Amino acid sequence: MKPHRTPVLIVGGGLTGLSAAVFLAHHGVRATLVERHPGTSTHPKARAINPRTMELYRAVGMEERVRAGRSPITGNTDLVHVESLAGKERVRMPHASPEDIGRISPTQWTLIDQNQLEPILRERAVETGADVRFSTRVDALQETGAGVLVDTTDLATGARARIHADYVIAADGSRSPLRAMLGIGAHGRGTLTNLVSFFFEADLTEALRGRRIIAAYVNNPEVRGTIIPLDNDRRWVINVSFFPEQGQRAEDFTEERCTALVRAAVGVPDLPLKIESVDMPAWDISARVADSFATRRVFVAGDAAHVMPPTGAFGASTGIQDAYNLAWKLALVLSGTAGPGLLESYDAERRPVAEETVRQAMLRFAVREGKQYQEVAAELLDETTMTFGYCYRSGAFAVEEGAPDALVEDPAHPGARPGARAPHLRLDGPQGPVSLIDLYGDGFTLLVDEEAGPWTGAVEREAARLGAGLKVVRIGRGTRLWDQDGSFRRRYGLLAGGAVLVRPDGFVGWRTTAGRSGGVDRAAIAALRVILDRE
């Protein structure tokens, strides 16, 4: 059996895997994707894509396509913890206003159900040349010195095939068979609760009392679960916990029991309603992080790397950001531009972020389960900080002497240090306002203050010699991008003549606060070589 050759095999056709295929194609890598299910998700599941993730879709030209498929509940903002929907509201989780986000990013939150987003991503992956194979199971995996051999079965026909990949992305879900094959363990609380989900129709106008909810977390003696709107009118889904250790089973959720549970969750004993279905598979809420995110040629991403409670809407975006971090690194290594050490930075960068994200989701889950908000408030990071403010402590960047070692920063007052997201800033250009965020995504970007010397030419020549795409952008009153008030220097922590090297994923790779002294070109070149593992 002659193996099918592919530079990257993605195992898993959910949000992370499909996004990985799109991101790799953006960097010139045509991947193969296999997924054991016959099609994309039929359940809403994840439905909130945060603004940082929308920046990534914006960078690959998909922002408008994703927004076009957004949920009918777009405009809803409330995440509430209640005894029942009509009863006492225990806490309403704070959220950033569009105006606050607008000062940090050129984009916003997008509410789009997973069963709407996955087909969009699948269509785009196929358009860009990815070989997408659903109904395909991975049976075995073997790393070799020259790549990874993966045996598969077409579940529709029974045909077996072997794939030879240079690298593999394991995005095959929370129970990840690939992670098990690789012997990678996981740590954390494990399963927190088992759930069943079912759809129902009802008029909840009176119980909502004017609130426009994304989700209502219900906790009372009769039911523990989550009410989620599907159309902001009459269709809803409710996720209800059950307890196998008490002898409860998913099969026990008859139409009569589901009706009683909905009425208890809404808090209206005689609520008229219609149960649409009661035969959806059981699932669970868990909290785990993989002990490692990589072997030499296999990289674990998405729910296979980290699974967390849905409280906070962190899970989908964290996985998609894993894929974005990995895609440009794989592309540069496959092209020979970067050494294999660049790929080692994936685990170093993403695993600490996953650990903190799971912790934050767990704090919010504790409130859902009945803990008083005040008991965890001191440890909670707000959603804007979690969305934009995480930083890499070690990885593919030139560490700045004296830089803080904090895992997060306040995105409203960013430090722009190496390892942090390069801040958004609107500048004036010949065609109108431009966000600096829109300069990132294709290759490396060297932002240079207008008073910097002519040293950038040496950096451009070295980048070209290495095969690394680099564009130099001068910013100031006498350039094509200008600010009238010195906001670029303030936002990026620069003095006159300073410069910042931004990686393809929009994270700062190197900075010189003042770039008019001798040797700056050598420092910038050295930083680029460090990032590319070309020392």
Summary of the structure (lengths in Angstrom):
residues: 535
radius of gyration: 24.2
end to end distance: 40.5
largest distance: 78.9
contacts: 1823
relative contact order: 0.12
helix: 31%
strand: 27%
